[in-house]
Amino acid sequence: MESKDALLHYQFGERAKSELIVTSQLVMTLTDYKDAELLGARRMLISLMDLVRNEIEFGHRATGAAEFKKSIDALNEAISLIESDSWGPASVKLGEAISQATTVAQNAWDVLEARGFL
Protein backbone atom coordinates (compact mmCIF):
# COMPACT_ATOMS: atom_id res chain seq x y z
CA MET A 1 0.00 0.00 0.00
CA GLU A 2 1.36 3.39 -0.96
CA SER A 3 1.79 5.98 1.78
CA LYS A 4 -0.87 8.21 0.25
CA ASP A 5 -3.32 5.30 0.20
CA ALA A 6 -2.43 4.38 3.78
CA LEU A 7 -3.21 7.91 4.90
CA LEU A 8 -6.57 7.77 3.14
CA HIS A 9 -7.39 4.38 4.66
CA TYR A 10 -6.41 5.62 8.10
CA GLN A 11 -8.51 8.75 7.83
CA PHE A 12 -11.64 6.92 6.69
CA GLY A 13 -11.11 4.07 9.15
CA GLU A 14 -10.77 6.35 12.16
CA ARG A 15 -13.73 8.44 11.12
CA ALA A 16 -15.93 5.38 10.63
CA LYS A 17 -14.79 3.93 13.94
CA SER A 18 -15.61 7.14 15.82
CA GLU A 19 -19.04 7.46 14.25
CA LEU A 20 -19.85 3.81 14.93
CA ILE A 21 -18.77 4.12 18.57
CA VAL A 22 -21.10 7.09 19.07
CA THR A 23 -23.89 5.15 17.39
CA SER A 24 -23.35 2.12 19.63
CA GLN A 25 -23.44 4.33 22.72
CA LEU A 26 -26.75 5.79 21.58
CA VAL A 27 -28.22 2.31 21.10
CA MET A 28 -27.61 1.67 24.78
CA THR A 29 -29.75 4.69 25.70
CA LEU A 30 -32.85 3.30 23.98
CA THR A 31 -33.80 1.41 27.13
CA ASP A 32 -34.26 4.79 28.86
CA TYR A 33 -37.16 5.80 26.60
CA LYS A 34 -40.80 4.76 26.71
CA ASP A 35 -43.75 4.95 24.33
CA ALA A 36 -43.69 7.99 22.03
CA GLU A 37 -40.21 8.99 23.18
CA LEU A 38 -38.91 5.55 22.21
CA LEU A 39 -40.48 5.80 18.77
CA GLY A 40 -38.86 9.20 18.19
CA ALA A 41 -35.50 8.10 19.60
CA ARG A 42 -35.50 5.00 17.41
CA ARG A 43 -36.34 7.05 14.31
CA MET A 44 -33.55 9.52 15.03
CA LEU A 45 -31.07 6.72 15.71
CA ILE A 46 -31.93 4.98 12.45
CA SER A 47 -31.48 8.29 10.62
CA LEU A 48 -28.06 8.66 12.21
CA MET A 49 -27.18 5.09 11.29
CA ASP A 50 -28.15 5.80 7.68
CA LEU A 51 -25.81 8.81 7.66
CA VAL A 52 -22.98 6.76 9.15
CA ARG A 53 -23.56 4.06 6.55
CA ASN A 54 -23.29 6.70 3.80
CA GLU A 55 -19.96 7.85 5.23
CA ILE A 56 -18.61 4.30 5.36
CA GLU A 57 -19.82 3.70 1.80
CA PHE A 58 -17.91 6.81 0.75
CA GLY A 59 -14.80 5.40 2.45
CA HIS A 60 -15.31 2.07 0.72
CA ARG A 61 -15.60 3.73 -2.69
CA ALA A 62 -12.53 5.88 -2.02
CA THR A 63 -10.30 3.09 -0.72
CA GLY A 64 -11.75 -0.19 -1.94
CA ALA A 65 -11.07 -1.70 1.51
CA ALA A 66 -13.12 -4.90 1.84
CA GLU A 67 -13.44 -4.33 5.59
CA PHE A 68 -15.58 -1.28 4.92
CA LYS A 69 -18.02 -3.49 3.00
CA LYS A 70 -18.12 -5.88 5.97
CA SER A 71 -18.70 -2.90 8.27
CA ILE A 72 -21.59 -1.72 6.08
CA ASP A 73 -23.12 -5.21 6.11
CA ALA A 74 -22.94 -5.38 9.91
CA LEU A 75 -24.42 -1.88 10.17
CA ASN A 76 -27.28 -2.88 7.87
CA GLU A 77 -28.02 -5.82 10.15
CA ALA A 78 -27.89 -3.53 13.19
CA ILE A 79 -30.41 -1.18 11.58
CA SER A 80 -32.78 -4.09 10.97
CA LEU A 81 -32.37 -5.18 14.58
CA ILE A 82 -33.09 -1.66 15.87
CA GLU A 83 -36.23 -1.60 13.75
CA SER A 84 -37.36 -4.80 15.47
CA ASP A 85 -36.45 -3.55 18.97
CA SER A 86 -33.56 -6.00 19.40
CA TRP A 87 -31.10 -3.66 21.13
CA GLY A 88 -28.64 -6.26 22.40
CA PRO A 89 -28.10 -8.04 19.08
CA ALA A 90 -27.89 -4.63 17.40
CA SER A 91 -25.06 -3.70 19.77
CA VAL A 92 -23.24 -6.90 18.84
CA LYS A 93 -23.53 -6.07 15.12
CA LEU A 94 -22.30 -2.55 15.77
CA GLY A 95 -19.31 -4.06 17.56
CA GLU A 96 -18.58 -6.07 14.43
CA ALA A 97 -18.84 -2.92 12.31
CA ILE A 98 -16.46 -1.10 14.67
CA SER A 99 -13.99 -3.99 14.49
CA GLN A 100 -13.91 -3.88 10.70
CA ALA A 101 -13.36 -0.11 10.62
CA THR A 102 -10.64 -0.48 13.25
CA THR A 103 -8.91 -3.09 11.08
CA VAL A 104 -8.74 -0.62 8.18
CA ALA A 105 -7.26 2.07 10.40
CA GLN A 106 -4.80 -0.29 12.12
CA ASN A 107 -3.50 -1.73 8.86
CA ALA A 108 -2.94 1.78 7.54
CA TRP A 109 -1.28 2.81 10.82
CA ASP A 110 1.15 -0.08 10.50
CA VAL A 111 2.15 1.03 7.00
CA LEU A 112 2.58 4.66 8.04
CA GLU A 113 4.56 3.69 11.12
CA ALA A 114 6.86 1.39 9.15
CA ARG A 115 7.62 4.24 6.77
CA GLY A 116 8.47 6.64 9.59
CA PHE A 117 5.43 8.90 9.32
CA LEU A 118 4.37 8.19 12.90
N, CA, C and O atoms as CSV, one atom per row, in Angstrom:
chain,resi,resn,atom,element,x,y,z
A,1,MET,N,N,0.855,-1.175,0.000
A,1,MET,CA,C,0.000,0.000,0.000
A,1,MET,C,C,0.903,1.241,0.000
A,1,MET,O,O,1.830,1.352,0.803
A,2,GLU,N,N,0.620,2.140,-0.889
A,2,GLU,CA,C,1.361,3.395,-0.960
A,2,GLU,C,C,1.050,4.252,0.272
A,2,GLU,O,O,-0.005,4.111,0.889
A,3,SER,N,N,1.970,5.126,0.611
A,3,SER,CA,C,1.786,5.984,1.782
A,3,SER,C,C,0.537,6.850,1.660
A,3,SER,O,O,-0.200,7.034,2.629
A,4,LYS,N,N,0.311,7.373,0.476
A,4,LYS,CA,C,-0.871,8.207,0.247
A,4,LYS,C,C,-2.147,7.396,0.485
A,4,LYS,O,O,-3.093,7.884,1.103
A,5,ASP,N,N,-2.166,6.171,-0.003
A,5,ASP,CA,C,-3.324,5.299,0.202
A,5,ASP,C,C,-3.489,4.946,1.677
A,5,ASP,O,O,-4.608,4.896,2.188
A,6,ALA,N,N,-2.380,4.704,2.350
A,6,ALA,CA,C,-2.435,4.377,3.776
A,6,ALA,C,C,-3.037,5.537,4.569
A,6,ALA,O,O,-3.832,5.326,5.484
A,7,LEU,N,N,-2.659,6.736,4.216
A,7,LEU,CA,C,-3.210,7.906,4.901
A,7,LEU,C,C,-4.717,8.000,4.678
A,7,LEU,O,O,-5.468,8.302,5.605
A,8,LEU,N,N,-5.149,7.747,3.467
A,8,LEU,CA,C,-6.573,7.772,3.140
A,8,LEU,C,C,-7.331,6.676,3.900
A,8,LEU,O,O,-8.400,6.927,4.456
A,9,HIS,N,N,-6.779,5.479,3.920
A,9,HIS,CA,C,-7.387,4.380,4.664
A,9,HIS,C,C,-7.498,4.726,6.149
A,9,HIS,O,O,-8.528,4.497,6.782
A,10,TYR,N,N,-6.417,5.281,6.683
A,10,TYR,CA,C,-6.407,5.622,8.101
A,10,TYR,C,C,-7.484,6.663,8.428
A,10,TYR,O,O,-8.234,6.528,9.394
A,11,GLN,N,N,-7.534,7.683,7.608
A,11,GLN,CA,C,-8.513,8.753,7.828
A,11,GLN,C,C,-9.940,8.213,7.801
A,11,GLN,O,O,-10.721,8.488,8.712
A,12,PHE,N,N,-10.282,7.462,6.789
A,12,PHE,CA,C,-11.637,6.923,6.685
A,12,PHE,C,C,-11.914,5.894,7.777
A,12,PHE,O,O,-13.022,5.841,8.310
A,13,GLY,N,N,-10.925,5.082,8.110
A,13,GLY,CA,C,-11.107,4.072,9.150
A,13,GLY,C,C,-11.362,4.686,10.508
A,13,GLY,O,O,-12.265,4.253,11.225
A,14,GLU,N,N,-10.578,5.691,10.873
A,14,GLU,CA,C,-10.767,6.350,12.164
A,14,GLU,C,C,-12.096,7.099,12.234
A,14,GLU,O,O,-12.770,7.098,13.264
A,15,ARG,N,N,-12.455,7.725,11.146
A,15,ARG,CA,C,-13.730,8.444,11.123
A,15,ARG,C,C,-14.899,7.474,11.280
A,15,ARG,O,O,-15.814,7.720,12.066
A,16,ALA,N,N,-14.866,6.382,10.538
A,16,ALA,CA,C,-15.927,5.381,10.630
A,16,ALA,C,C,-15.994,4.811,12.039
A,16,ALA,O,O,-17.075,4.661,12.608
A,17,LYS,N,N,-14.836,4.496,12.595
A,17,LYS,CA,C,-14.793,3.927,13.939
A,17,LYS,C,C,-15.422,4.886,14.954
A,17,LYS,O,O,-16.227,4.468,15.787
A,18,SER,N,N,-15.063,6.146,14.885
A,18,SER,CA,C,-15.613,7.135,15.822
A,18,SER,C,C,-17.123,7.261,15.691
A,18,SER,O,O,-17.837,7.300,16.693
A,19,GLU,N,N,-17.602,7.323,14.468
A,19,GLU,CA,C,-19.036,7.456,14.246
A,19,GLU,C,C,-19.789,6.213,14.720
A,19,GLU,O,O,-20.882,6.321,15.275
A,20,LEU,N,N,-19.214,5.057,14.504
A,20,LEU,CA,C,-19.849,3.814,14.935
A,20,LEU,C,C,-19.856,3.686,16.456
A,20,LEU,O,O,-20.813,3.163,17.028
A,21,ILE,N,N,-18.811,4.154,17.106
A,21,ILE,CA,C,-18.773,4.118,18.574
A,21,ILE,C,C,-19.871,5.002,19.146
A,21,ILE,O,O,-20.573,4.595,20.071
A,22,VAL,N,N,-20.027,6.199,18.612
A,22,VAL,CA,C,-21.101,7.088,19.071
A,22,VAL,C,C,-22.456,6.429,18.853
A,22,VAL,O,O,-23.322,6.471,19.726
A,23,THR,N,N,-22.632,5.831,17.705
A,23,THR,CA,C,-23.890,5.147,17.394
A,23,THR,C,C,-24.160,4.027,18.392
A,23,THR,O,O,-25.282,3.885,18.879
A,24,SER,N,N,-23.149,3.240,18.696
A,24,SER,CA,C,-23.349,2.125,19.625
A,24,SER,C,C,-23.685,2.630,21.026
A,24,SER,O,O,-24.465,2.000,21.740
A,25,GLN,N,N,-23.112,3.745,21.417
A,25,GLN,CA,C,-23.441,4.326,22.718
A,25,GLN,C,C,-24.888,4.810,22.754
A,25,GLN,O,O,-25.560,4.701,23.780
A,26,LEU,N,N,-25.357,5.338,21.641
A,26,LEU,CA,C,-26.755,5.792,21.585
A,26,LEU,C,C,-27.734,4.628,21.627
A,26,LEU,O,O,-28.825,4.758,22.182
A,27,VAL,N,N,-27.358,3.494,21.048
A,27,VAL,CA,C,-28.221,2.313,21.102
A,27,VAL,C,C,-28.490,1.944,22.556
A,27,VAL,O,O,-29.610,1.580,22.917
A,28,MET,N,N,-27.466,2.040,23.378
A,28,MET,CA,C,-27.609,1.665,24.781
A,28,MET,C,C,-28.573,2.580,25.537
A,28,MET,O,O,-29.083,2.197,26.589
A,29,THR,N,N,-28.827,3.778,25.019
A,29,THR,CA,C,-29.753,4.695,25.700
A,29,THR,C,C,-31.215,4.398,25.372
A,29,THR,O,O,-32.110,4.937,26.022
A,30,LEU,N,N,-31.469,3.555,24.383
A,30,LEU,CA,C,-32.853,3.300,23.978
A,30,LEU,C,C,-33.688,2.707,25.108
A,30,LEU,O,O,-34.902,2.905,25.151
A,31,THR,N,N,-33.058,1.995,26.008
A,31,THR,CA,C,-33.804,1.408,27.127
A,31,THR,C,C,-34.337,2.476,28.083
A,31,THR,O,O,-35.212,2.191,28.901
A,32,ASP,N,N,-33.819,3.701,27.987
A,32,ASP,CA,C,-34.263,4.788,28.862
A,32,ASP,C,C,-35.558,5.449,28.393
A,32,ASP,O,O,-36.157,6.234,29.128
A,33,TYR,N,N,-35.986,5.137,27.178
A,33,TYR,CA,C,-37.156,5.796,26.600
A,33,TYR,C,C,-38.371,4.882,26.633
A,33,TYR,O,O,-38.252,3.658,26.593
A,34,LYS,N,N,-39.531,5.498,26.706
A,34,LYS,CA,C,-40.801,4.757,26.711
A,34,LYS,C,C,-41.762,5.383,25.702
A,34,LYS,O,O,-41.705,6.580,25.421
A,35,ASP,N,N,-42.628,4.556,25.177
A,35,ASP,CA,C,-43.750,4.951,24.329
A,35,ASP,C,C,-43.335,5.875,23.190
A,35,ASP,O,O,-42.489,5.518,22.371
A,36,ALA,N,N,-43.937,7.070,23.140
A,36,ALA,CA,C,-43.688,7.994,22.031
A,36,ALA,C,C,-42.230,8.442,21.992
A,36,ALA,O,O,-41.670,8.633,20.912
A,37,GLU,N,N,-41.618,8.610,23.148
A,37,GLU,CA,C,-40.206,8.987,23.179
A,37,GLU,C,C,-39.342,7.913,22.524
A,37,GLU,O,O,-38.403,8.222,21.789
A,38,LEU,N,N,-39.665,6.657,22.794
A,38,LEU,CA,C,-38.913,5.553,22.213
A,38,LEU,C,C,-39.056,5.540,20.698
A,38,LEU,O,O,-38.079,5.327,19.979
A,39,LEU,N,N,-40.268,5.767,20.214
A,39,LEU,CA,C,-40.478,5.802,18.766
A,39,LEU,C,C,-39.640,6.894,18.123
A,39,LEU,O,O,-39.001,6.670,17.095
A,40,GLY,N,N,-39.643,8.081,18.730
A,40,GLY,CA,C,-38.857,9.195,18.194
A,40,GLY,C,C,-37.360,8.938,18.284
A,40,GLY,O,O,-36.613,9.226,17.349
A,41,ALA,N,N,-36.928,8.392,19.419
A,41,ALA,CA,C,-35.504,8.100,19.602
A,41,ALA,C,C,-35.041,7.058,18.582
A,41,ALA,O,O,-33.962,7.181,18.002
A,42,ARG,N,N,-35.854,6.050,18.374
A,42,ARG,CA,C,-35.497,5.001,17.411
A,42,ARG,C,C,-35.420,5.587,16.002
A,42,ARG,O,O,-34.500,5.267,15.250
A,43,ARG,N,N,-36.366,6.430,15.643
A,43,ARG,CA,C,-36.343,7.049,14.308
A,43,ARG,C,C,-35.090,7.895,14.111
A,43,ARG,O,O,-34.451,7.839,13.061
A,44,MET,N,N,-34.745,8.678,15.128
A,44,MET,CA,C,-33.549,9.520,15.029
A,44,MET,C,C,-32.287,8.666,14.944
A,44,MET,O,O,-31.375,8.974,14.176
A,45,LEU,N,N,-32.235,7.599,15.730
A,45,LEU,CA,C,-31.071,6.721,15.712
A,45,LEU,C,C,-30.908,6.056,14.351
A,45,LEU,O,O,-29.795,5.958,13.835
A,46,ILE,N,N,-31.997,5.608,13.779
A,46,ILE,CA,C,-31.930,4.985,12.451
A,46,ILE,C,C,-31.486,6.005,11.404
A,46,ILE,O,O,-30.737,5.669,10.487
A,47,SER,N,N,-31.943,7.238,11.541
A,47,SER,CA,C,-31.485,8.291,10.622
A,47,SER,C,C,-29.984,8.503,10.755
A,47,SER,O,O,-29.283,8.648,9.754
A,48,LEU,N,N,-29.492,8.520,11.989
A,48,LEU,CA,C,-28.056,8.655,12.210
A,48,LEU,C,C,-27.305,7.475,11.609
A,48,LEU,O,O,-26.269,7.651,10.968
A,49,MET,N,N,-27.824,6.285,11.816
A,49,MET,CA,C,-27.176,5.089,11.286
A,49,MET,C,C,-27.124,5.126,9.760
A,49,MET,O,O,-26.145,4.680,9.163
A,50,ASP,N,N,-28.152,5.646,9.140
A,50,ASP,CA,C,-28.150,5.804,7.678
A,50,ASP,C,C,-27.034,6.754,7.242
A,50,ASP,O,O,-26.344,6.501,6.255
A,51,LEU,N,N,-26.865,7.845,7.984
A,51,LEU,CA,C,-25.810,8.811,7.659
A,51,LEU,C,C,-24.425,8.187,7.845
A,51,LEU,O,O,-23.530,8.392,7.025
A,52,VAL,N,N,-24.259,7.433,8.914
A,52,VAL,CA,C,-22.978,6.760,9.150
A,52,VAL,C,C,-22.708,5.755,8.036
A,52,VAL,O,O,-21.585,5.657,7.541
A,53,ARG,N,N,-23.730,5.015,7.647
A,53,ARG,CA,C,-23.562,4.055,6.547
A,53,ARG,C,C,-23.118,4.775,5.276
A,53,ARG,O,O,-22.249,4.277,4.560
A,54,ASN,N,N,-23.694,5.929,4.988
A,54,ASN,CA,C,-23.294,6.700,3.804
A,54,ASN,C,C,-21.823,7.099,3.876
A,54,ASN,O,O,-21.119,7.065,2.867
A,55,GLU,N,N,-21.361,7.476,5.062
A,55,GLU,CA,C,-19.956,7.846,5.234
A,55,GLU,C,C,-19.031,6.647,5.009
A,55,GLU,O,O,-17.980,6.767,4.380
A,56,ILE,N,N,-19.441,5.495,5.533
A,56,ILE,CA,C,-18.614,4.297,5.357
A,56,ILE,C,C,-18.620,3.869,3.892
A,56,ILE,O,O,-17.599,3.420,3.372
A,57,GLU,N,N,-19.759,4.004,3.231
A,57,GLU,CA,C,-19.815,3.697,1.800
A,57,GLU,C,C,-18.883,4.612,1.014
A,57,GLU,O,O,-18.231,4.174,0.067
A,58,PHE,N,N,-18.821,5.871,1.402
A,58,PHE,CA,C,-17.911,6.811,0.752
A,58,PHE,C,C,-16.462,6.346,0.958
A,58,PHE,O,O,-15.659,6.379,0.025
A,59,GLY,N,N,-16.134,5.914,2.175
A,59,GLY,CA,C,-14.801,5.396,2.451
A,59,GLY,C,C,-14.497,4.142,1.647
A,59,GLY,O,O,-13.378,3.952,1.171
A,60,HIS,N,N,-15.497,3.297,1.503
A,60,HIS,CA,C,-15.314,2.068,0.715
A,60,HIS,C,C,-15.040,2.397,-0.747
A,60,HIS,O,O,-14.148,1.819,-1.368
A,61,ARG,N,N,-15.816,3.331,-1.291
A,61,ARG,CA,C,-15.597,3.726,-2.689
A,61,ARG,C,C,-14.226,4.376,-2.880
A,61,ARG,O,O,-13.571,4.164,-3.900
A,62,ALA,N,N,-13.797,5.163,-1.900
A,62,ALA,CA,C,-12.529,5.885,-2.024
A,62,ALA,C,C,-11.319,4.973,-1.860
A,62,ALA,O,O,-10.271,5.212,-2.461
A,63,THR,N,N,-11.460,3.925,-1.044
A,63,THR,CA,C,-10.300,3.087,-0.724
A,63,THR,C,C,-10.376,1.681,-1.299
A,63,THR,O,O,-9.345,1.061,-1.559
A,64,GLY,N,N,-11.575,1.179,-1.496
A,64,GLY,CA,C,-11.748,-0.194,-1.936
A,64,GLY,C,C,-11.508,-1.226,-0.844
A,64,GLY,O,O,-11.463,-2.424,-1.126
A,65,ALA,N,N,-11.353,-0.780,0.398
A,65,ALA,CA,C,-11.074,-1.697,1.509
A,65,ALA,C,C,-12.279,-2.612,1.754
A,65,ALA,O,O,-13.386,-2.141,2.017
A,66,ALA,N,N,-12.049,-3.905,1.664
A,66,ALA,CA,C,-13.118,-4.897,1.842
A,66,ALA,C,C,-13.723,-4.831,3.240
A,66,ALA,O,O,-14.900,-5.143,3.423
A,67,GLU,N,N,-12.931,-4.430,4.218
A,67,GLU,CA,C,-13.439,-4.330,5.589
A,67,GLU,C,C,-14.542,-3.299,5.707
A,67,GLU,O,O,-15.438,-3.442,6.540
A,68,PHE,N,N,-14.492,-2.268,4.890
A,68,PHE,CA,C,-15.576,-1.283,4.915
A,68,PHE,C,C,-16.883,-1.922,4.450
A,68,PHE,O,O,-17.943,-1.619,4.997
A,69,LYS,N,N,-16.825,-2.785,3.467
A,69,LYS,CA,C,-18.025,-3.486,3.005
A,69,LYS,C,C,-18.574,-4.362,4.126
A,69,LYS,O,O,-19.785,-4.413,4.339
A,70,LYS,N,N,-17.687,-5.051,4.843
A,70,LYS,CA,C,-18.118,-5.878,5.973
A,70,LYS,C,C,-18.729,-5.012,7.075
A,70,LYS,O,O,-19.692,-5.418,7.726
A,71,SER,N,N,-18.172,-3.832,7.280
A,71,SER,CA,C,-18.701,-2.903,8.269
A,71,SER,C,C,-20.101,-2.436,7.873
A,71,SER,O,O,-20.995,-2.345,8.715
A,72,ILE,N,N,-20.278,-2.145,6.605
A,72,ILE,CA,C,-21.589,-1.723,6.083
A,72,ILE,C,C,-22.607,-2.849,6.265
A,72,ILE,O,O,-23.739,-2.604,6.683
A,73,ASP,N,N,-22.208,-4.068,5.956
A,73,ASP,CA,C,-23.117,-5.212,6.105
A,73,ASP,C,C,-23.554,-5.374,7.558
A,73,ASP,O,O,-24.733,-5.596,7.834
A,74,ALA,N,N,-22.606,-5.262,8.485
A,74,ALA,CA,C,-22.940,-5.381,9.908
A,74,ALA,C,C,-23.843,-4.232,10.342
A,74,ALA,O,O,-24.765,-4.432,11.133
A,75,LEU,N,N,-23.585,-3.038,9.833
A,75,LEU,CA,C,-24.415,-1.883,10.165
A,75,LEU,C,C,-25.833,-2.065,9.629
A,75,LEU,O,O,-26.803,-1.718,10.304
A,76,ASN,N,N,-25.955,-2.603,8.432
A,76,ASN,CA,C,-27.285,-2.882,7.875
A,76,ASN,C,C,-28.060,-3.848,8.764
A,76,ASN,O,O,-29.255,-3.671,8.999
A,77,GLU,N,N,-27.365,-4.870,9.253
A,77,GLU,CA,C,-28.019,-5.818,10.153
A,77,GLU,C,C,-28.424,-5.131,11.458
A,77,GLU,O,O,-29.499,-5.399,11.996
A,78,ALA,N,N,-27.572,-4.255,11.958
A,78,ALA,CA,C,-27.886,-3.525,13.188
A,78,ALA,C,C,-29.119,-2.648,13.002
A,78,ALA,O,O,-29.953,-2.550,13.902
A,79,ILE,N,N,-29.236,-2.018,11.853
A,79,ILE,CA,C,-30.410,-1.184,11.577
A,79,ILE,C,C,-31.670,-2.043,11.610
A,79,ILE,O,O,-32.670,-1.660,12.217
A,80,SER,N,N,-31.623,-3.185,10.969
A,80,SER,CA,C,-32.780,-4.087,10.973
A,80,SER,C,C,-33.134,-4.516,12.392
A,80,SER,O,O,-34.311,-4.609,12.742
A,81,LEU,N,N,-32.129,-4.775,13.198
A,81,LEU,CA,C,-32.370,-5.184,14.583
A,81,LEU,C,C,-32.957,-4.046,15.413
A,81,LEU,O,O,-33.815,-4.283,16.263
A,82,ILE,N,N,-32.510,-2.828,15.178
A,82,ILE,CA,C,-33.086,-1.663,15.874
A,82,ILE,C,C,-34.549,-1.519,15.491
A,82,ILE,O,O,-35.398,-1.245,16.339
A,83,GLU,N,N,-34.840,-1.705,14.212
A,83,GLU,CA,C,-36.228,-1.595,13.746
A,83,GLU,C,C,-37.133,-2.632,14.410
A,83,GLU,O,O,-38.336,-2.412,14.553
A,84,SER,N,N,-36.550,-3.762,14.814
A,84,SER,CA,C,-37.357,-4.798,15.467
A,84,SER,C,C,-37.159,-4.811,16.987
A,84,SER,O,O,-37.483,-5.793,17.655
A,85,ASP,N,N,-36.628,-3.719,17.517
A,85,ASP,CA,C,-36.446,-3.545,18.971
A,85,ASP,C,C,-35.522,-4.584,19.596
A,85,ASP,O,O,-35.723,-4.967,20.749
A,86,SER,N,N,-34.537,-5.037,18.877
A,86,SER,CA,C,-33.559,-5.995,19.400
A,86,SER,C,C,-32.255,-5.254,19.695
A,86,SER,O,O,-31.301,-5.323,18.921
A,87,TRP,N,N,-32.228,-4.550,20.818
A,87,TRP,CA,C,-31.103,-3.660,21.128
A,87,TRP,C,C,-29.798,-4.420,21.344
A,87,TRP,O,O,-28.755,-4.026,20.822
A,88,GLY,N,N,-29.853,-5.504,22.106
A,88,GLY,CA,C,-28.639,-6.265,22.402
A,88,GLY,C,C,-27.964,-6.814,21.158
A,88,GLY,O,O,-26.775,-6.576,20.944
A,89,PRO,N,N,-28.713,-7.553,20.325
A,89,PRO,CA,C,-28.098,-8.045,19.084
A,89,PRO,C,C,-27.622,-6.906,18.165
A,89,PRO,O,O,-26.638,-7.058,17.442
A,90,ALA,N,N,-28.317,-5.784,18.201
A,90,ALA,CA,C,-27.886,-4.632,17.397
A,90,ALA,C,C,-26.532,-4.128,17.887
A,90,ALA,O,O,-25.674,-3.755,17.087
A,91,SER,N,N,-26.347,-4.119,19.199
A,91,SER,CA,C,-25.063,-3.696,19.767
A,91,SER,C,C,-23.937,-4.635,19.334
A,91,SER,O,O,-22.822,-4.194,19.054
A,92,VAL,N,N,-24.240,-5.921,19.283
A,92,VAL,CA,C,-23.238,-6.901,18.836
A,92,VAL,C,C,-22.845,-6.613,17.385
A,92,VAL,O,O,-21.659,-6.620,17.053
A,93,LYS,N,N,-23.817,-6.362,16.534
A,93,LYS,CA,C,-23.531,-6.072,15.123
A,93,LYS,C,C,-22.741,-4.771,14.980
A,93,LYS,O,O,-21.853,-4.669,14.133
A,94,LEU,N,N,-23.064,-3.787,15.803
A,94,LEU,CA,C,-22.296,-2.545,15.766
A,94,LEU,C,C,-20.855,-2.794,16.202
A,94,LEU,O,O,-19.929,-2.181,15.672
A,95,GLY,N,N,-20.667,-3.687,17.160
A,95,GLY,CA,C,-19.312,-4.060,17.560
A,95,GLY,C,C,-18.533,-4.671,16.401
A,95,GLY,O,O,-17.345,-4.402,16.227
A,96,GLU,N,N,-19.214,-5.493,15.615
A,96,GLU,CA,C,-18.577,-6.074,14.427
A,96,GLU,C,C,-18.208,-4.983,13.415
A,96,GLU,O,O,-17.134,-5.017,12.815
A,97,ALA,N,N,-19.107,-4.022,13.239
A,97,ALA,CA,C,-18.836,-2.922,12.307
A,97,ALA,C,C,-17.644,-2.093,12.788
A,97,ALA,O,O,-16.803,-1.682,11.989
A,98,ILE,N,N,-17.579,-1.852,14.093
A,98,ILE,CA,C,-16.456,-1.103,14.670
A,98,ILE,C,C,-15.154,-1.867,14.450
A,98,ILE,O,O,-14.138,-1.276,14.084
A,99,SER,N,N,-15.184,-3.155,14.668
A,99,SER,CA,C,-13.994,-3.987,14.494
A,99,SER,C,C,-13.461,-3.912,13.073
A,99,SER,O,O,-12.250,-3.819,12.868
A,100,GLN,N,N,-14.343,-3.951,12.102
A,100,GLN,CA,C,-13.914,-3.880,10.695
A,100,GLN,C,C,-13.293,-2.526,10.374
A,100,GLN,O,O,-12.267,-2.458,9.698
A,101,ALA,N,N,-13.912,-1.447,10.856
A,101,ALA,CA,C,-13.358,-0.106,10.622
A,101,ALA,C,C,-12.006,0.043,11.317
A,101,ALA,O,O,-11.087,0.662,10.781
A,102,THR,N,N,-11.895,-0.529,12.511
A,102,THR,CA,C,-10.640,-0.483,13.252
A,102,THR,C,C,-9.540,-1.219,12.493
A,102,THR,O,O,-8.390,-0.779,12.485
A,103,THR,N,N,-9.884,-2.328,11.860
A,103,THR,CA,C,-8.906,-3.087,11.078
A,103,THR,C,C,-8.350,-2.244,9.941
A,103,THR,O,O,-7.147,-2.267,9.683
A,104,VAL,N,N,-9.206,-1.507,9.266
A,104,VAL,CA,C,-8.743,-0.621,8.183
A,104,VAL,C,C,-7.746,0.393,8.733
A,104,VAL,O,O,-6.663,0.580,8.179
A,105,ALA,N,N,-8.124,1.038,9.821
A,105,ALA,CA,C,-7.264,2.070,10.404
A,105,ALA,C,C,-5.954,1.478,10.910
A,105,ALA,O,O,-4.894,2.071,10.708
A,106,GLN,N,N,-6.009,0.320,11.562
A,106,GLN,CA,C,-4.799,-0.289,12.118
A,106,GLN,C,C,-3.838,-0.732,11.020
A,106,GLN,O,O,-2.629,-0.531,11.135
A,107,ASN,N,N,-4.360,-1.323,9.976
A,107,ASN,CA,C,-3.497,-1.735,8.857
A,107,ASN,C,C,-2.796,-0.529,8.237
A,107,ASN,O,O,-1.613,-0.592,7.903
A,108,ALA,N,N,-3.527,0.553,8.089
A,108,ALA,CA,C,-2.942,1.777,7.536
A,108,ALA,C,C,-1.908,2.356,8.502
A,108,ALA,O,O,-0.850,2.821,8.079
A,109,TRP,N,N,-2.218,2.326,9.800
A,109,TRP,CA,C,-1.278,2.811,10.816
A,109,TRP,C,C,0.041,2.047,10.720
A,109,TRP,O,O,1.118,2.639,10.773
A,110,ASP,N,N,-0.057,0.754,10.581
A,110,ASP,CA,C,1.150,-0.084,10.496
A,110,ASP,C,C,2.024,0.331,9.315
A,110,ASP,O,O,3.247,0.405,9.437
A,111,VAL,N,N,1.401,0.597,8.188
A,111,VAL,CA,C,2.151,1.028,7.001
A,111,VAL,C,C,2.805,2.381,7.256
A,111,VAL,O,O,3.988,2.565,6.967
A,112,LEU,N,N,2.049,3.318,7.789
A,112,LEU,CA,C,2.580,4.659,8.038
A,112,LEU,C,C,3.698,4.638,9.074
A,112,LEU,O,O,4.692,5.353,8.946
A,113,GLU,N,N,3.525,3.814,10.094
A,113,GLU,CA,C,4.556,3.694,11.125
A,113,GLU,C,C,5.839,3.083,10.552
A,113,GLU,O,O,6.941,3.543,10.853
A,114,ALA,N,N,5.690,2.058,9.736
A,114,ALA,CA,C,6.862,1.394,9.153
A,114,ALA,C,C,7.641,2.343,8.236
A,114,ALA,O,O,8.849,2.189,8.053
A,115,ARG,N,N,6.957,3.298,7.681
A,115,ARG,CA,C,7.619,4.243,6.774
A,115,ARG,C,C,8.087,5.505,7.495
A,115,ARG,O,O,8.568,6.445,6.862
A,116,GLY,N,N,7.946,5.521,8.810
A,116,GLY,CA,C,8.469,6.639,9.592
A,116,GLY,C,C,7.584,7.868,9.653
A,116,GLY,O,O,8.043,8.935,10.061
A,117,PHE,N,N,6.332,7.744,9.258
A,117,PHE,CA,C,5.429,8.898,9.316
A,117,PHE,C,C,4.888,9.132,10.720
A,117,PHE,O,O,4.444,10.232,11.047
A,118,LEU,N,N,4.926,8.088,11.550
A,118,LEU,CA,C,4.370,8.189,12.903
A,118,LEU,C,C,5.424,7.847,13.924
A,118,LEU,O,O,5.152,7.873,15.125
